[in-house]
């Protein structure tokens, strides 16, 4: 699939989130429950949601305990005193590339690969965890081929001696480890 990639300076956005450290196979079911909790919470209060739900993902090597840190959230108009397992957070002010993925979540890796390639080809490195903005509710739109997801990946100037500069080889980059083909970056919703 060909992706139209844009680069932009994003402002910081205040968010309400639920966090977890999971194994990749647990993420899909956990997200479903987390979004139910988030939407129930905001519906029962005067919380102004300013955009669609998102998931932010930090993958860990087995040396770092493995798994993935997940943040399921929604952007909100202003911070407030959240409760229970829901906490205030933010999506960072950052330079980022973005693309819209059409189709099932198990193919989001293709969008991530395209964004990583753009970052590498333009002489940058990843600047933090990527996030995915979910434009469809699978409960309302059951056809995965009609799902749309915006994938956003922060980037920064390549720093000499960084892990990324050591792994810039050929057609790809994996900031946290070996060259493409042995990358561990994947969609958590697979």
Secondary structure, DSSP 8 states (H G I E B T S, - for coil): -----EEEEE--EEEEEEEEEE-GGGHHHHHHHHHHHHHHHHHTTT--B-S--EEEEEE--GGGT-SEEEEEEEEBSS-----TTEEEEEE--EEEEEEEEES-GGGHHHHHHHHHHHHHHTTEEE-S-EEEEE-S-TTT---GGG-EEEEEEEEEE--TTSHHHHS-BTTB--TTSS-TTS-----TT-
